[in-house]
Amino acid sequence: MLSSDIPPNQTIYLNNLNEKVKKEELKRSLYALCSQYGRILDVVALKTQKLRGQAWVVFSEITAATNAFRGLQDFDFYGKKMVLHVHFS
């Protein structure tokens, strides 16, 4: 998907996250990293077998989520390059 094809959404989905990082540390680090783009309403990260290595960040504004999506793609986070996707409800 090209960046010009990104539909407006205030939630971004991240994967390829380091699975060895504890859940609370992961959430705190994602909050700190993503908050530079705008106000965050929630960070969801679960450590179940099916959902580990993934997280969702919900921003208060669509523009903040779009800027984070563009700015953090392939960002080296705990030794792995994050992959970001637009979250479709």
N, C-alpha and C positions, 0 to 999 in steps of 0.2 A: 504494500500500500504506500503510495507516495504521500509526502507530507501535505500536499495540497488537497489530497483526498480524505483527510482526517475529518470525520464528522464531529460536530461539537459535542463534548461530553466533559463533565467535571471529574470523572473517575478515570484513573489510569491503572492498568494491570501490569505488574512487573513479574518477570520470571527469570530463570537462570540465576537465582540468588544462591549464595553459599548456604548449604543445608546444615552446616556445622555450627552456625551462629545461633545462639539461644534466642527464643522468640521475643522476649522483652528487649534484649539488646538490638535485635533486628528492627523492631518497631521504633525504638528511640532513634536509631541511626537513620532510618528512612525518614522519620519526621524531621530530624535536623537537616538532612540533605535536601528534602523536597520543600521545606518551609521557605527557602530562599526564593521560591517562585510564587508564593502566595500563601494565604491562610488555609490551613488543613483542617478539615472537619473530622477525619478519621483515617487511621492506618489499620488495615486488617491483614494479619499474617497468622497462619495456622501451621502447626507442625504435624498434622496427621500425615499418614503415608501418602495419601493421594494429593495433598495440597502443599507439601513441603517444597521449599525453593520458590514459592510464589507469594505475592502480596498485592493488595489493592490500596491505592491512596486516593482519598476523596478530598478534592479541593472545594473551596467555597465558590470559586468562579471558574468558568470555562476557560477563560484566557490564561489563568494560572496553570491549569492542567495541560493546556496546549503547549505553553512555554516549557513546562517540566518535561513533557513528552519529547519535545525537540532537543532540549538541553541535556537530558540524561541518557539518551539512547547510546548504548555501548559503554556507559560509564563503568569504570573499574571499581567494583564495590566488594570489599572483602576478598579480593583476588579473582573475581569473576566479572565478566562483562554483563551488565544488566541488559535485558531485552524488555522494552516497553511496548505495550499495545493499548489501543483505545478499548475501554470496557464497554461492551454492548449489553444493555439490560435485557 
